Amino acid sequence: MKIRELDIAGAWEITGQQHGDPRGLFMEWYRFDQLAEAVGHPLRLAQGNLSVSAQGVVRGIHFADVPPGQAKYVSCVRGAVVDVIVDLRTGSPTFGRWTAVRLDDVDRRAVYLSEGLGHGFCSMTDDATLAYLCSTTYNPRGEHGIHPLDPDLAIDWPVDSPQLSARDDAAPTLAQALSDGTLPDYGRCQEFVARLDSGESPYPPLR
């Protein structure tokens, strides 16, 4: 398994080794030990999600309050998406920057994004299916969004007419969220991750 950090600190691309023969193939799509060695701590598994999207759908940009935030490990098990990670941490050297990775059922890459980063994707095929693991369970009061077509972010979505949910279409711009004080703070995110790296568990207990 090859793991490399992207140009936004806290985001990684993971490429597993596929073993195939005429019967099909096998691969390890997630290894907690190898990911922990690269990231600095294990991913706490609290929830698993499955998302199915028609071609041209754009979802995001979603993020969660830190603490506790929500780290994600995302892979595409059917079809293809362009997965986008946005640095929404105020005070970060790469604040407002985004990076994109193609996830599909051919190369079968995955991405990991740590607490405080924003996440979205564009479906390139019908029935594009994402499977992702999350460090915390869904908390509607602590989860937010930034409009994916915000010109200040200037994300290069690879579709002419993105299909958005009503929630995403009503999301604030980056400037509005910054003014409202809803964006994660880079220092607090760093402190949270440092506690995880030290072996401390700053999460509420799973019940």
C-alpha positions as CSV (number, residue, x, y, z in Angstrom):
1,M,0.0,0.0,0.0
2,K,1.4,3.4,-1.1
3,I,0.4,6.4,1.0
4,R,1.5,9.9,0.1
5,E,0.5,13.3,1.7
6,L,-1.1,15.7,-0.7
7,D,-0.2,19.4,-1.0
8,I,-2.7,20.2,1.8
9,A,-1.4,19.1,5.3
10,G,-3.7,16.5,6.8
11,A,-4.8,15.0,3.4
12,W,-3.4,11.8,2.0
13,E,-3.9,9.6,-1.1
14,I,-3.8,5.9,-0.6
15,T,-3.1,3.4,-3.4
16,G,-3.6,-0.3,-2.6
17,Q,-1.9,-3.2,-4.5
18,Q,-4.4,-5.2,-6.6
19,H,-3.9,-8.9,-7.0
20,G,-5.8,-10.2,-10.0
21,D,-6.2,-13.4,-12.0
22,P,-9.0,-14.7,-14.4
23,R,-11.3,-15.2,-11.4
24,G,-11.2,-11.5,-10.4
25,L,-9.1,-9.6,-7.9
26,F,-8.2,-9.0,-4.3
27,M,-6.8,-6.0,-2.5
28,E,-6.5,-4.5,0.9
29,W,-8.4,-1.2,0.6
30,Y,-7.8,-0.1,4.2
31,R,-5.0,-0.9,6.7
32,F,-5.3,0.8,10.0
33,D,-1.6,0.1,10.9
34,Q,-0.1,1.6,7.7
35,L,-2.5,4.6,7.7
36,A,-1.6,5.2,11.4
37,E,2.1,5.1,10.6
38,A,1.6,7.7,7.9
39,V,-0.9,10.0,9.7
40,G,0.5,9.6,13.2
41,H,-2.5,7.9,14.9
42,P,-5.1,5.3,14.1
43,L,-8.4,6.3,12.5
44,R,-11.2,5.9,15.0
45,L,-14.0,4.0,13.3
46,A,-17.4,5.4,14.5
47,Q,-19.5,5.3,11.3
48,G,-19.5,3.9,7.7
49,N,-21.4,5.7,4.9
50,L,-22.4,4.7,1.4
51,S,-23.2,7.4,-1.2
52,V,-24.6,6.7,-4.6
53,S,-24.8,9.6,-7.2
54,A,-26.0,10.1,-10.7
55,Q,-23.5,11.5,-13.3
56,G,-23.0,15.3,-12.9
57,V,-23.9,15.4,-9.2
58,V,-21.7,17.6,-7.0
59,R,-21.8,17.0,-3.2
60,G,-20.1,19.3,-0.7
61,I,-18.2,21.1,0.5
62,H,-18.9,19.6,3.9
63,F,-17.0,20.1,7.2
64,A,-17.5,19.6,10.9
65,D,-16.8,21.6,14.1
66,V,-13.4,20.9,15.7
67,P,-13.5,19.4,18.3
68,P,-14.3,16.7,17.6
69,G,-14.4,17.2,13.8
70,Q,-14.7,14.2,11.5
71,A,-11.8,12.5,9.8
72,K,-12.8,10.5,6.7
73,Y,-11.4,7.6,4.7
74,V,-13.0,7.7,1.2
75,S,-13.0,5.3,-1.7
76,C,-15.1,4.7,-4.8
77,V,-16.3,1.2,-5.2
78,R,-18.3,1.7,-8.4
79,G,-17.9,4.2,-11.2
80,A,-15.8,7.3,-10.8
81,V,-15.7,10.6,-9.0
82,V,-13.4,13.6,-8.7
83,D,-12.9,13.9,-5.0
84,V,-12.1,17.4,-3.7
85,I,-10.5,18.3,-0.4
86,V,-10.5,22.0,0.7
87,D,-8.5,23.6,3.5
88,L,-11.1,25.5,5.6
89,R,-8.9,25.9,8.7
90,T,-8.5,29.6,9.4
91,G,-4.9,30.5,10.0
92,S,-3.6,27.6,7.9
93,P,-0.8,28.3,5.4
94,T,-3.0,26.7,2.7
95,F,-6.3,28.2,3.8
96,G,-8.8,28.3,0.9
97,R,-6.7,26.0,-1.2
98,W,-8.2,22.8,-2.7
99,T,-6.8,19.7,-4.2
100,A,-8.5,16.9,-6.3
101,V,-8.0,13.2,-6.7
102,R,-9.8,10.9,-9.1
103,L,-11.3,7.9,-7.3
104,D,-12.6,5.1,-9.4
105,D,-13.2,1.3,-9.6
106,V,-10.1,0.9,-11.8
107,D,-7.1,2.2,-9.8
108,R,-9.2,1.9,-6.6
109,R,-7.4,4.7,-4.7
110,A,-8.7,6.2,-1.5
111,V,-8.2,9.5,0.3
112,Y,-7.9,10.3,4.0
113,L,-8.7,13.8,5.3
114,S,-8.1,14.9,8.8
115,E,-10.3,17.0,11.1
116,G,-11.0,20.5,9.9
117,L,-10.7,19.9,6.2
118,G,-13.7,20.3,3.8
119,H,-14.8,17.5,1.5
120,G,-16.8,17.2,-1.7
121,F,-16.9,15.3,-4.9
122,C,-18.3,15.3,-8.5
123,S,-19.8,12.1,-9.9
124,M,-18.3,11.3,-13.3
125,T,-20.6,8.2,-14.0
126,D,-24.1,7.1,-13.2
127,D,-24.4,5.2,-9.9
128,A,-21.0,6.3,-8.7
129,T,-20.7,4.8,-5.3
130,L,-18.5,6.1,-2.5
131,A,-17.8,4.1,0.7
132,Y,-16.3,6.1,3.5
133,L,-15.3,5.5,7.1
134,C,-15.7,8.3,9.6
135,S,-14.1,9.0,13.0
136,T,-17.4,10.4,14.5
137,T,-21.0,9.8,14.0
138,Y,-23.4,12.2,12.2
139,N,-24.0,15.3,14.3
140,P,-26.3,17.7,12.4
141,R,-25.7,20.6,14.8
142,G,-21.9,20.4,14.3
143,E,-21.8,19.9,10.6
144,H,-21.7,22.7,8.0
145,G,-21.2,23.4,4.3
146,I,-19.6,25.9,1.9
147,H,-21.2,26.5,-1.5
148,P,-19.3,24.2,-3.9
149,L,-19.6,26.8,-6.7
150,D,-18.2,29.7,-4.6
151,P,-16.0,31.8,-7.1
152,D,-13.5,32.5,-4.3
153,L,-12.8,28.8,-4.0
154,A,-12.8,28.5,-7.9
155,I,-13.0,24.7,-7.8
156,D,-12.6,23.3,-11.3
157,W,-15.5,20.9,-11.3
158,P,-15.4,18.7,-14.5
159,V,-19.1,19.2,-15.4
160,D,-20.8,22.1,-17.2
161,S,-24.1,22.1,-15.1
162,P,-23.5,20.5,-11.6
163,Q,-26.5,19.1,-9.9
164,L,-26.6,20.3,-6.3
165,S,-28.9,19.4,-3.3
166,A,-31.1,22.1,-1.9
167,R,-28.8,22.1,1.2
168,D,-25.6,22.6,-0.8
169,D,-27.1,25.2,-3.0
170,A,-28.1,27.2,0.1
171,A,-24.7,26.9,1.7
172,P,-22.8,30.1,2.5
173,T,-19.7,31.2,0.6
174,L,-16.3,30.9,2.2
175,A,-16.3,34.6,3.0
176,Q,-19.7,34.4,4.6
177,A,-18.6,31.4,6.7
178,L,-15.4,33.2,7.7
179,S,-17.5,36.3,8.8
180,D,-19.9,34.1,10.7
181,G,-17.1,32.4,12.6
182,T,-18.2,28.8,11.7
183,L,-14.9,27.7,10.1
184,P,-12.4,25.5,12.0
185,D,-9.4,27.2,13.6
186,Y,-6.1,25.8,12.4
187,G,-4.5,26.0,15.8
188,R,-7.3,24.1,17.5
189,C,-7.2,21.5,14.7
190,Q,-3.4,21.1,15.3
191,E,-3.9,20.7,19.0
192,F,-6.6,18.1,18.5
193,V,-4.5,16.0,16.1
194,A,-1.5,16.3,18.5
195,R,-3.6,14.8,21.3
196,L,-4.5,11.9,18.9
197,D,-0.8,11.5,18.0
198,S,0.1,11.3,21.7
199,G,-2.3,8.4,22.2
200,E,-4.8,10.5,24.1
201,S,-8.5,10.1,23.1
202,P,-10.2,13.5,23.0
203,Y,-13.4,11.9,21.6
204,P,-16.6,11.3,23.6
205,P,-17.0,7.6,24.3
206,L,-18.8,5.4,21.8
207,R,-22.1,4.2,23.2
